[in-house]
Structures are given as structure tokens and as C-alpha cells.
Amino acid sequence: MPKREAESSDEEVQSKKVKTSDDSQVAIQLQKDDEGNYYVDLGSMKRATVSQFKGKANLNIREYYTDKPSGQLRPGKKGITLNVTQWETLLSVTNSLTEKLKEVDSGTSSKVVEKKEAKKEKPKAKKSDGKMPAKKKKAESSEEDEDE
């Protein structure tokens, strides 16, 4: 992915190297937006932004879209805001979540194959021979008895 040129209002603050699944390292850039908030570009028009609202610090993970008239990147409706306590809770379980995510991810493709095979093996429904099942016959005959 080509590196985005920093605009005059953007300021590259920190760089951190993160390992990817193939053990290569990618530099993650901590940047500053027009409002002075620090953010990390997560790709696919998503950002994690540290901001302040009513004097409280928040982490905002949100999808962005490009405003057609102005051409500027704007926050979309889809996202979540975590306060410091919620962020710390999430951080405390990241190792467990990462482990489970890897388990689910590695099992996903085999589960899809299993589902497809299970669908193939389903027994076909029997064609009706026009006869009513015994339970239905019994229920209908008892209703007729009550009417008499």
C-alpha cells in the first residue's frame, strides 16, 4: 500500500512496527488529524482515534467515508467509542481474544466445508401418498366425536 503523504495539518507523531501473520513487519503511523486528535489508520477506511468529549478521553474506532462535495474524510455512523476503563478492560483480555480469534479463524474454512457436506447428506423428504399420518387421523376423529 503506498504511503499517504502527510498534509500540512497532519503530523506524524510516532511509528511502531507490528508483526503480521507472515512474520514481516509493517510500520504503523500514529498521526494527528485536523482537530488535533491522534489516530491510527486501520485500513479499509477505518480509524482508531484518541479524542476528548466533555473533558473525558475516549478511543473511537470508526468507519470513515469521503464527503463528495468537499472530498474530505468524514466519520461514518458505524463505530464504537470506548472510555478509558472500557479500553483498559479490552486491553486486559487481548491475549485471550487473540487466541480465540486465531482458533475461530483457523477453523472457519473447515466448518464451511463440513456444513456443505452436511447439506449434501440430508435425507430427502418423502413424497406424500395422500394418506394422513395416524396421529392426525386420531386427532380429527376425536374432534368429530366431540361435535356429535
C-alpha positions as CSV (number, residue, x, y, z in Angstrom):
1,M,0.0,0.0,0.0
2,P,1.5,3.4,-1.0
3,K,2.3,5.7,1.9
4,R,-0.1,8.6,2.2
5,E,1.5,12.0,2.0
6,A,1.1,14.0,5.2
7,E,-1.0,17.1,4.8
8,S,0.2,20.3,6.4
9,S,-2.4,19.8,9.2
10,D,-1.3,16.2,9.7
11,E,1.7,15.5,11.9
12,E,3.4,12.1,12.0
13,V,4.0,11.6,15.7
14,Q,5.1,8.0,16.3
15,S,5.9,4.9,14.4
16,K,5.5,1.4,15.7
17,K,6.4,-1.8,13.9
18,V,3.8,-4.6,14.1
19,K,4.3,-8.2,13.1
20,T,1.9,-9.6,10.5
21,S,0.8,-13.2,10.1
22,D,3.7,-13.9,7.8
23,D,6.3,-12.6,10.3
24,S,7.0,-9.5,8.2
25,Q,6.9,-6.1,10.0
26,V,4.8,-3.2,9.0
27,A,5.3,0.3,10.4
28,I,2.1,1.7,11.9
29,Q,2.0,5.5,11.9
30,L,0.4,7.4,14.7
31,Q,-0.9,10.6,13.1
32,K,-2.7,13.8,14.0
33,D,-6.0,14.9,12.4
34,D,-7.2,18.4,11.7
35,E,-8.7,18.7,15.1
36,G,-5.5,17.6,16.9
37,N,-6.7,14.1,17.7
38,Y,-4.2,11.2,17.4
39,Y,-5.2,8.3,15.2
40,V,-4.1,5.1,13.6
41,D,-5.3,4.2,10.1
42,L,-6.6,0.6,10.3
43,G,-7.2,0.2,6.6
44,S,-10.5,-0.2,4.7
45,M,-11.5,3.4,5.6
46,K,-11.3,2.6,9.3
47,R,-9.5,4.5,12.1
48,A,-8.8,4.3,15.8
49,T,-8.8,7.8,17.2
50,V,-8.0,9.1,20.7
51,S,-10.2,12.1,21.4
52,Q,-11.8,14.1,24.2
53,F,-15.5,14.6,24.8
54,K,-16.8,16.6,27.7
55,G,-13.4,16.5,29.3
56,K,-13.1,12.7,29.1
57,A,-10.6,10.8,27.0
58,N,-12.1,8.2,24.5
59,L,-10.9,5.8,21.9
60,N,-13.1,5.9,18.9
61,I,-13.0,3.0,16.4
62,R,-15.0,4.1,13.4
63,E,-15.6,3.7,9.6
64,Y,-15.0,6.8,7.5
65,Y,-16.3,7.9,4.1
66,T,-15.2,10.5,1.6
67,D,-17.6,13.5,1.5
68,K,-18.3,14.0,-2.2
69,P,-18.7,17.8,-2.3
70,S,-15.6,18.6,-0.2
71,G,-13.5,15.5,-0.8
72,Q,-12.7,15.3,2.9
73,L,-12.7,12.1,5.0
74,R,-15.7,12.2,7.5
75,P,-16.6,9.8,10.3
76,G,-19.5,7.4,9.5
77,K,-22.2,6.0,11.7
78,K,-20.6,2.6,12.1
79,G,-18.2,2.5,15.0
80,I,-17.8,2.3,18.8
81,T,-16.4,4.7,21.4
82,L,-14.7,3.3,24.5
83,N,-13.9,5.3,27.6
84,V,-10.6,4.7,29.4
85,T,-12.0,2.0,31.7
86,Q,-13.6,0.1,28.8
87,W,-10.3,0.4,26.8
88,E,-8.3,-1.0,29.7
89,T,-10.7,-3.9,30.1
90,L,-10.4,-4.7,26.4
91,L,-6.6,-4.5,26.7
92,S,-6.5,-6.8,29.7
93,V,-8.1,-9.6,27.6
94,T,-6.4,-9.1,24.3
95,N,-4.2,-12.2,24.6
96,S,-7.3,-14.4,25.2
97,L,-9.2,-12.7,22.5
98,T,-6.3,-13.1,20.0
99,E,-6.0,-16.8,20.9
100,K,-9.7,-17.4,20.3
101,L,-9.8,-15.3,17.2
102,K,-7.0,-17.5,15.7
103,E,-8.9,-20.7,16.7
104,V,-12.0,-19.5,15.1
105,D,-10.2,-18.2,12.0
106,S,-8.3,-21.5,11.5
107,G,-11.5,-23.5,12.0
108,T,-13.6,-21.3,9.7
109,S,-12.7,-22.9,6.4
110,S,-13.2,-26.5,7.7
111,K,-16.6,-25.6,9.3
112,V,-17.8,-24.2,5.9
113,V,-16.8,-27.5,4.2
114,E,-18.5,-29.5,6.9
115,K,-21.7,-27.5,6.5
116,K,-21.7,-28.0,2.8
117,E,-21.1,-31.8,3.2
118,A,-23.9,-32.0,5.8
119,K,-26.3,-30.3,3.4
120,K,-25.5,-32.9,0.7
121,E,-26.1,-35.7,3.1
122,K,-29.6,-34.6,4.3
123,P,-32.2,-37.2,3.6
124,K,-34.8,-36.1,1.1
125,A,-38.4,-35.6,2.3
126,K,-40.7,-38.4,1.5
127,K,-43.4,-37.7,-1.1
128,S,-46.9,-37.8,0.2
129,D,-49.0,-40.7,-0.8
130,G,-52.2,-38.9,0.1
131,K,-52.6,-40.8,3.4
132,M,-52.8,-38.9,6.6
133,P,-50.5,-39.8,9.5
134,A,-52.0,-41.9,12.3
135,K,-51.7,-39.0,14.9
136,K,-53.6,-36.6,12.7
137,K,-56.3,-39.2,12.0
138,K,-56.8,-39.8,15.7
139,A,-57.0,-36.0,16.4
140,E,-59.5,-35.4,13.7
141,S,-61.7,-38.4,14.7
142,S,-61.8,-37.2,18.3
143,E,-62.9,-33.8,17.1
144,E,-65.7,-35.4,15.1
145,D,-66.7,-37.3,18.2
146,E,-66.9,-34.1,20.2
147,D,-69.2,-32.5,17.6
148,E,-71.7,-35.3,17.8
